[in-house]
Amino acid sequence: MLKQKIKRRIRNFLTGLDLPHLQAIRWQLDDISAQTTLNNSYQFSSYFPQTNWSLRPATLVHILNDITINQRKRIVDFGCGASTIYMAKHIKCSNLDAKIYAIDESQEWIDVMLIFLKQENLDEIVTFVHAPLAKSELSISEENKWYNQNTLKHAIGKDKIDLAIVDGPVGNSSPFARYGAIPFLKEIFAERYSVFLDDADRKEELIIVNQWEKLLNVSVQDYNRYKVFTTDQQFSTRPLFKMYDKLFRSHYLS
């Protein structure tokens, strides 16, 4: 009786809100549920930083779902951080045959990540690649900057990439900073792959999404703040936050 009463009051509260406020609440609740899932699944011996630059917990859970369900083997993480740490932990705990190329333009940040991964005995799963921004024909901005391609090619070698997380370079490094990921990876993708683009609700990223659609010709899944390009349609990898889905279903929030 009390549970139904609480749900009724929540619905009455939500009914009085406009769509942007409803979406903001939904994202926060999804992140709370996702962080609970992550905390219950993985234990770390020390604290690691999660900042306002980190991927949202709900996005992290979606990525881990994709790794597990689609059996990813070779992963590129543009912009290392919380995603690198959780993926490495997941790979080790699940005893998966997978490795990560973690790419960043900042050697100082790579050093911070490497210290933590060594403390957690996860460093053998991750190959860090320091790739400073350089002039690149893969850019669509006047500044023409992206990661140094020669550095990336040398690090990845002949591996075929089946999962890419694009959360770098940082958005203020140059206009359309993240565009170059797909032109670079297009020739080294495995037959089956997924790409996660974070901050996909920003103006420049929306233009990048339109360009990538033309280059890849694969399904694009829209999750508001991030988008997923994938060749895999047989199974859903989207996280289910059951209680919140029920509460928001009547408001048509995906």
MODA-V191972 format. One record per pair of residues at least 12 apart in sequence whose C-alpha atoms are under 6 Angstrom apart, sorted by the first residue. I is the first residue (numbers start at 1). J is the second residue. D is the distance in whole Angstrom. If there is no record, write none. Layout:
I J D
I J D
This chain:
31 57 5
31 58 5
34 57 5
34 58 5
35 57 5
54 82 6
62 238 6
62 239 6
65 237 5
66 237 6
72 162 6
73 98 4
74 98 6
74 99 5
74 161 5
74 162 6
75 100 5
75 161 6
75 163 5
75 164 6
76 100 6
76 101 5
76 164 5
77 102 5
77 103 6
77 164 6
77 165 5
78 103 5
78 165 6
78 166 5
78 167 6
78 168 5
79 103 6
79 104 5
79 167 5
79 168 4
80 102 5
99 125 5
100 126 5
101 126 6
101 127 5
101 128 6
102 128 5
102 129 6
103 129 5
104 130 5
104 131 6
105 130 6
105 131 5
105 132 4
107 130 6
131 147 5
131 148 5
132 147 6
132 148 6
133 145 6
133 146 5
133 147 4
133 148 6
134 146 6
134 147 6
134 148 5
138 180 5
139 180 6
141 175 6
160 188 5
160 189 5
160 190 5
161 189 5
161 190 5
162 189 6
162 190 5
162 193 4
163 193 5
163 194 5
163 195 6
164 195 5
165 195 6
165 196 5
166 197 5
167 198 5
176 204 6
179 208 6
192 231 6
193 230 6
193 231 6
194 229 6
194 230 4
195 228 6
195 229 5
196 227 6
196 228 5
197 226 5
197 227 5
198 226 5
199 225 5
199 226 6
200 225 5
200 226 5
201 225 5
218 231 6
